[in-house]
Amino acid sequence: MSVYLDYNATTPIDERVLDYMIENYRSVIGNADSRTHGFGEKARATVENSRKQVAELLSVVPEEVFFTSGATESINIAIQGLREYAERTGRNHIVTTAIEHKAVLETVKYLSTLGYEVDIISPDETGRGQACEVLNRVKDNTLLVSVMHVNNETGIIQPVDEIGKRLKNSEVLFHVDATQSCGKLVEEIQALDYNMLSFSAHKLTGPQGVGALVLRRRAYRLPPVKAIMYGGQQECGLRPGTIPVALVAGCGKACEIAKKEYKQNWNHANIIKAKLREILNRSGLEYEFNGDPAYCVSNTFNISLRGIASEALMISTKQYCGISNGSACTSKNYSPSYVLEAMGFPRERIESSIRVSWGPQTVLDEAAENFSRLLEIAKQMKN
Ligand code: PLP
């Protein structure tokens, strides 16, 4: 059977999360914003308990957590929601990096069509956008700096700690896309200085279709973000629409589990990485890591297998492994990875790259066995 090694696209749901969600679907039938009966109160209590679980994972207060449909929506609110403030203050300059998820890149591109000035910083070949380059672009009218914590394609950790520290006492808002780090780099996120943070539950063994935007208070005030949709007062008016109670419950549960288990998950992922690297080294195939392994999270690697077309390899090894060569939202039609392009790699290297990512439910022996088979096919393709 094929082994799933595409956790950065989405993770299988944790059984405990699923059980808790089913229990909620069965027993919590009210709308969390119905004030006039106990059914609503019960739904509200579930939502508030989940908010607390998210807040505890991130070490923020529950009032700073706003549930959304996931990272894409959180990011859109964080960026587009600043438009009114930008118009009022004349701050219309944004700094971000070329390796952000499209949710950031396409949103800032849209704002640039409205007259915003956008600076996009390219990383070097280590896969890291340099903090000093980001910070050097900040100027008097800078509204926002948006940088991801961990890149989804390479797994490379970005210098958000340094950027956050430097922006801490400035007027510039700092948004961190923590979609790939939430539940993994727990202590790092807890120690980060930021104004806004986005994530999706399905990247940390929670359900798809739910996530959160975290807005940190400064001097008791939330960042000046306004709703980008209208239609209700849910989530303090920031995200109107009926709260999907069971999804939110699943999000909270996934965060609670991650808080308890992130260390063992990290170690488990490291053991798998060591094994896969050993298999790679023994295979005799020539390969290069895309990005500096010293900065890579424990559940991912992105490698170029010299002389092997990754598209052909993935198709001919589907029966062994589910892997990818880019982010799922850009993979409908093949186009070379914009992340690897931004890192300055030649086309040949990009077209021979694969992303392998795993997680808490990955079984070491199964992953090792199937990855070995994939490499056997790769060797045949080379001959
Ligand atoms: N940001 C990063 C770094 C991601 O990896 C993803 C999803 O792959 C997103 C944002 C968007 O998440 P979603 O599709 O759950 O909204």
Residues whose N, C-alpha, C, O or C-beta is under 5 A from the ligand:
A	BS01	PLP	N8 A9 G70 A71 T72 E73 H101 A103 V150 N152 D177 T179 Q180 S200
